[in-house]
Amino acid sequence: MIIDTRAIGGCDPNAAICARNISRDFQTGQQTQRVLHNIDVDIEPGKMTYLVGESGSGKTTLISIMCGILYPTEGDVRVFGTEIYDLEDTELVNFRLDNIGFIFQQYNLIPSIDAASNAAVPLIARGEDRHEAREKAVAMLEKLNIDDQAGKLPNQLSGGQQQRVAIARALVHEPRLVVCDEPTAALDATSGRRVMDLLREVAVSEDRACIIVTHDNRIFDLADRILVLEDGRITHDGTEMPKDH
């Protein structure tokens, strides 16, 4: 597929995400604080990209902007050839439903429905048959070794189990871009590795990409690329963590 790169300068035509001149300000009382500073970055398909940095460095803000949850103060973002901030609100919501899976740090499960129904939410939101959506959701829960909890409400699950339901929800509709905020934080080492293996299987291919915000040094060796963010700027871009971190 040929992508027009004229609207956003210097984009890699094969990039899953092309972000240019991304800045973001937040208002605190009378003060304006800039948390991201003119970031240029391409995210390549076929790779698992980690975003690493101290708390408050801007990681969650950056991924929120790159996948259409939070508007930048300045800059442009193109996701698989679509300039997402040129879309109307409804178009942006539909684009995210079709193309992006989110794994949130806080899980954001719906408390009144069971695990399988929570995992099926993206499919139902796209208009798929509820019975078929639930079957797909249970199959994804099985891959995460949690299908035996499919009928339980979120408050009946442990933190790690809730996290795996959230991961199933992010992957069930086979999105082209998976964005994860601390996906292994509540998991033991074995479960964390299982989740990372599943992310690579489902979310990493020549036409898909995966971005992972993490502090978990147990999984650094699984990254194809590591970006380090400090004070709202990318200070390292490589295949390994720098020695001073």
matplotlib code that plots the C-alpha trace (Angstrom):
import matplotlib.pyplot as plt

x = [0.0, 1.3, 0.8, 0.9, 3.4, 3.1, 0.7, 3.1, 6.7, 9.3, 7.1, 8.3, 5.7, 5.7, 5.3, 2.4, 2.5, 4.1, 4.2, 5.7, 6.4, 4.2, 3.9, 1.3, 0.6, -1.5, -3.0, -2.4, -4.1, -2.6, 0.4, 0.9, 3.2, 4.6, 4.9, 5.9, 8.4, 8.4, 8.6, 9.2, 8.9, 7.9, 6.6, 7.4, 5.1, 6.4, 8.2, 7.4, 8.4, 8.8, 8.4, 10.3, 10.9, 10.3, 6.9, 5.9, 8.2, 5.2, 4.9, 1.1, 0.5, 2.5, 0.8, -2.6, -1.8, -0.4, -3.6, -6.3, -7.3, -5.7, -5.3, -1.8, -1.3, 0.9, 1.8, 0.3, -0.2, -0.8, -1.8, -1.6, -1.9, -4.8, -4.3, -6.3, -6.7, -8.3, -11.2, -14.5, -15.2, -17.4, -15.0, -12.1, -14.1, -14.9, -11.2, -10.1, -12.7, -11.5, -7.7, -6.5, -6.6, -5.9, -4.6, -5.1, -3.1, -6.4, -8.1, -11.4, -13.6, -17.4, -18.3, -21.9, -21.0, -18.8, -15.3, -16.3, -18.7, -16.1, -13.6, -16.3, -17.0, -15.0, -16.7, -20.2, -19.4, -18.6, -22.1, -21.1, -23.6, -23.4, -23.3, -20.4, -18.6, -18.8, -17.4, -14.5, -13.9, -13.9, -11.4, -9.1, -9.5, -8.5, -5.2, -4.6, -5.4, -8.4, -11.4, -12.4, -13.2, -15.4, -18.6, -17.3, -17.8, -14.7, -15.0, -14.8, -11.4, -7.9, -5.9, -3.9, -7.1, -8.7, -5.6, -5.8, -9.4, -8.4, -5.7, -8.2, -10.5, -7.6, -6.8, -10.1, -10.9, -7.4, -6.4, -3.6, -2.1, -2.0, -1.1, -0.3, 0.2, 2.1, 0.5, 2.6, 2.5, 0.1, 1.4, 3.9, 6.9, 5.3, 2.0, 3.9, 5.9, 2.7, 1.1, 4.1, 4.2, 0.6, 1.1, 3.9, 1.7, -1.4, 0.0, 3.3, 3.4, 4.3, 1.0, 0.6, 2.5, 2.6, 3.7, 4.3, 4.8, 6.6, 8.9, 9.1, 12.8, 11.8, 10.6, 13.1, 14.9, 11.7, 11.7, 12.6, 13.1, 13.3, 12.5, 13.5, 11.5, 12.9, 11.1, 9.0, 11.8, 13.0, 16.6, 17.4, 16.3, 17.9, 17.5, 18.6, 18.2, 21.1, 23.6, 22.8, 19.2]
y = [0.0, 3.5, 6.1, 9.8, 11.3, 14.9, 16.0, 14.9, 15.6, 12.9, 9.9, 6.4, 5.2, 1.8, 3.0, 1.9, 5.2, 8.4, 11.1, 14.5, 17.5, 16.1, 18.5, 18.4, 21.1, 20.6, 23.5, 23.5, 26.4, 29.5, 27.5, 25.7, 22.7, 21.2, 17.4, 16.4, 18.4, 18.2, 14.5, 12.9, 9.1, 6.3, 3.0, 0.1, -2.8, -6.3, -5.1, -5.0, -1.5, -0.7, 2.8, 3.1, 6.0, 7.2, 8.0, 11.5, 11.3, 11.5, 7.8, 7.4, 10.9, 10.0, 6.6, 8.3, 10.8, 8.2, 6.2, 8.9, 9.1, 12.5, 15.4, 17.0, 20.7, 20.6, 18.1, 15.4, 11.7, 9.2, 5.6, 3.2, 6.0, 7.9, 11.3, 10.6, 14.1, 15.1, 12.7, 13.8, 12.5, 9.6, 8.7, 8.6, 6.3, 3.9, 4.0, 3.0, 0.2, -1.2, -0.8, -0.3, -2.5, -0.9, -2.6, 0.0, 0.0, 0.3, -2.5, -0.5, -3.6, -3.1, -4.2, -5.5, -8.0, -11.2, -11.7, -13.2, -10.3, -7.8, -9.4, -9.3, -5.6, -4.5, -7.1, -6.1, -2.4, -3.2, -4.8, -8.5, -11.1, -11.3, -15.1, -15.3, -12.4, -14.3, -17.5, -15.5, -13.9, -17.2, -18.6, -15.6, -16.1, -19.7, -18.6, -16.6, -19.6, -17.9, -19.4, -21.1, -17.6, -16.6, -16.4, -14.4, -10.7, -8.5, -8.2, -12.0, -12.0, -11.3, -8.4, -10.6, -12.3, -8.9, -7.9, -11.0, -10.2, -6.7, -8.2, -10.5, -7.5, -5.7, -8.6, -10.2, -8.1, -8.7, -5.0, -3.8, -1.7, -2.9, -0.3, -1.6, 0.3, -2.0, -5.3, -7.5, -5.3, -7.5, -10.8, -13.3, -14.1, -17.1, -15.4, -12.3, -14.3, -16.1, -12.7, -11.4, -14.5, -14.0, -10.3, -11.3, -14.0, -11.8, -8.3, -8.5, -9.2, -7.4, -5.4, -5.0, -3.3, -3.3, -0.6, -1.5, 1.0, -0.9, -0.7, -4.5, -5.4, -9.1, -8.6, -6.1, -8.9, -9.5, -6.1, -5.5, -1.8, 0.3, 4.0, 5.8, 8.9, 11.5, 14.8, 14.5, 13.8, 10.6, 10.2, 6.7, 4.5, 1.1, -2.6, -2.8, -0.6, 1.8, 0.8, 3.9, 2.8]
z = [0.0, -0.9, 1.8, 1.1, 3.5, 2.4, 5.2, 7.9, 7.0, 7.0, 7.8, 7.1, 4.6, 6.3, 9.8, 12.0, 13.8, 12.6, 15.3, 14.5, 16.8, 19.6, 22.5, 25.3, 28.0, 31.1, 33.1, 36.8, 38.4, 36.8, 35.6, 32.3, 32.4, 29.3, 29.7, 26.2, 24.1, 20.3, 20.0, 16.6, 16.5, 14.1, 15.5, 13.1, 12.5, 13.2, 16.4, 20.1, 21.1, 24.8, 26.3, 29.5, 32.0, 35.5, 36.8, 35.5, 32.4, 30.0, 28.9, 29.4, 27.9, 24.8, 24.2, 24.8, 22.1, 19.7, 19.8, 19.7, 23.4, 24.2, 21.8, 21.5, 22.2, 19.1, 16.5, 14.2, 14.4, 11.6, 12.4, 9.5, 7.1, 8.8, 10.3, 13.4, 14.6, 11.3, 12.0, 13.5, 17.0, 15.8, 13.1, 15.6, 18.0, 15.1, 13.9, 17.4, 17.6, 14.3, 14.7, 18.3, 21.4, 24.8, 27.9, 30.7, 33.9, 35.9, 33.9, 33.5, 33.6, 33.7, 37.3, 36.4, 33.8, 33.9, 32.6, 29.2, 28.6, 29.5, 27.1, 24.4, 24.7, 21.5, 19.4, 20.7, 20.2, 16.5, 16.2, 16.2, 17.4, 21.2, 21.3, 18.7, 20.5, 23.8, 22.2, 20.8, 24.2, 26.0, 23.5, 24.2, 27.9, 27.4, 25.7, 28.9, 31.1, 32.7, 30.9, 34.1, 35.4, 32.4, 34.4, 37.3, 38.0, 38.2, 42.0, 42.3, 40.5, 41.8, 40.5, 38.2, 36.9, 36.2, 34.3, 32.1, 31.3, 30.3, 28.1, 26.5, 25.8, 24.1, 21.8, 21.0, 18.0, 16.5, 16.3, 14.1, 17.0, 20.6, 23.3, 26.7, 30.0, 32.4, 31.2, 33.5, 36.7, 38.6, 37.3, 38.6, 36.4, 34.7, 33.9, 32.7, 30.2, 29.0, 28.4, 26.5, 24.4, 23.5, 22.7, 20.3, 18.7, 18.3, 18.0, 16.2, 12.5, 9.3, 9.4, 13.2, 16.0, 19.8, 22.2, 25.8, 28.7, 31.4, 34.4, 34.5, 34.1, 34.0, 30.4, 29.0, 27.1, 25.1, 23.5, 19.8, 20.5, 23.7, 23.9, 27.1, 28.0, 30.4, 31.2, 28.1, 25.7, 24.1, 25.3, 24.1, 21.1, 20.9, 21.2, 24.8, 28.0, 28.4, 31.1, 33.3, 33.7]

ax = plt.figure().add_subplot(projection="3d")
ax.plot(x, y, z, "-o")
ax.set_aspect("equal")
plt.show()
